[in-house]
Amino acid sequence: MHQEGGIVLGTVGDNSNKGVGKFFEGVMTSGVPASAADNAVQANIVAGHYSGN
């Protein structure tokens, strides 16, 4: 049997459907982004008025 791993993006770690929280977006990347890419992401977060609450 050939098995491969998986990535689950969510708000709780117990695999239940009773979790409370907010999930906006998720992404998996590899490598190291350029500083310009990091700055663009940060500027986008600021422009969206994200408060983390």
Secondary structure, DSSP 4 states (H G I P E B T S, - for coil): ----------S-SS--S-------------S---HHHHHHHHHHHHHTT----
